Amino acid sequence: QVQLVESGGGLVQAGGSLRLSCAASGSRVRFDIMGWYRQAPGKQRELVASITDGARTTYADPVKGRFTISRDSAKNTVFLEMNSLQPEDTAIYYCNAKLRVVEYWGNGTLVTVSS
């Protein structure tokens, strides 16, 4: 049973930084893609960033140049370095991992950015 566990969320002032981590347990497989999604109150869940097993990255336009995704495939861990945070970045951030057609989700970690 694969489990994704996020950590690193919290409260930060605008302009600050946070680093999210997500560790996958219960399997030794190398996920095809790992990534981060977020869901703000009243909004749909959206992709923030993703990274393939070959380290190809994708970023949503609002976070380009501010967020950096990385992964340690050997440890099945993915990170999200978030800089220059803004109040509009406030959301629950979810870790996601895909293996073939199977998708896994973490329970989420709350990021709150105060103005």
C-alpha positions in Angstrom: 0.0 0.0 0.0 1.6 3.2 -1.2 1.4 6.2 1.2 2.5 9.7 0.5 3.2 11.9 3.5 3.7 15.6 3.1 5.5 17.9 5.5 6.8 21.5 5.6 3.6 23.5 5.4 2.9 26.4 7.8 2.3 30.1 8.1 4.7 32.5 6.5 4.6 36.2 5.7 4.4 37.5 2.1 7.8 37.4 0.5 8.9 34.5 2.7 9.9 30.9 1.8 8.9 27.4 2.6 10.1 24.0 1.6 7.6 21.1 1.2 8.7 17.5 1.3 6.8 14.4 0.3 8.0 10.9 1.1 6.4 7.8 -0.4 6.3 4.6 1.6 5.1 1.1 1.0 6.7 0.6 -2.3 10.1 0.5 -3.9 8.9 1.5 -7.4 10.1 4.5 -9.1 7.2 6.7 -9.9 6.9 7.9 -13.5 5.9 11.4 -12.3 5.8 13.1 -8.9 4.3 16.4 -8.3 2.5 19.0 -6.2 -1.0 20.2 -6.6 -2.8 22.8 -4.5 -6.4 23.7 -3.7 -7.4 27.1 -2.4 -10.7 27.7 -0.6 -13.5 27.7 -3.1 -11.3 26.7 -6.0 -10.5 23.6 -7.9 -7.3 21.6 -7.3 -4.6 22.7 -9.7 -1.2 21.5 -10.7 1.7 23.5 -9.2 4.7 21.6 -10.5 5.7 18.1 -11.6 8.9 16.2 -12.3 9.4 13.0 -14.3 11.7 10.2 -13.4 14.1 11.7 -15.9 14.0 15.1 -14.1 11.9 16.9 -16.7 9.9 19.6 -14.9 6.7 21.4 -15.5 5.4 24.5 -13.7 2.2 26.3 -13.5 2.5 29.8 -14.9 1.8 31.6 -11.5 4.7 29.9 -9.8 7.4 30.0 -12.6 10.5 31.6 -11.3 9.5 31.3 -7.7 9.0 27.6 -7.0 11.4 24.8 -7.7 10.6 21.1 -7.7 13.1 18.4 -7.2 13.1 14.7 -6.4 15.3 12.0 -4.9 14.1 9.0 -6.9 16.1 6.5 -4.9 14.3 7.6 -1.8 10.9 8.2 -3.5 10.9 11.7 -2.2 9.8 14.9 -3.9 10.4 18.5 -2.7 9.0 21.9 -3.5 11.0 25.0 -2.7 8.7 28.0 -2.6 10.2 31.5 -2.6 8.6 34.9 -2.8 5.4 33.5 -1.4 2.3 35.6 -1.9 -1.1 35.5 -0.2 -2.6 34.0 -3.4 -0.3 31.0 -2.8 -2.4 30.1 0.3 -3.8 26.6 -0.2 -3.6 23.0 0.8 -0.7 21.5 -1.1 -1.0 17.9 -2.1 1.7 15.5 -3.1 0.9 13.3 -6.2 2.7 10.3 -7.7 1.9 8.4 -10.8 2.9 5.0 -11.9 1.5 3.9 -15.3 -2.2 4.6 -14.9 -2.3 4.5 -11.1 -2.3 7.7 -9.2 -1.6 8.3 -5.5 -2.3 11.3 -3.3 -1.1 12.5 0.0 -3.5 14.0 2.6 -2.1 17.5 2.0 -0.3 20.2 4.0 -1.6 23.7 4.6 0.4 26.7 3.4 -0.8 30.1 4.6 0.8 33.3 3.4 -0.1 36.4 5.3 0.0 39.9 3.8 
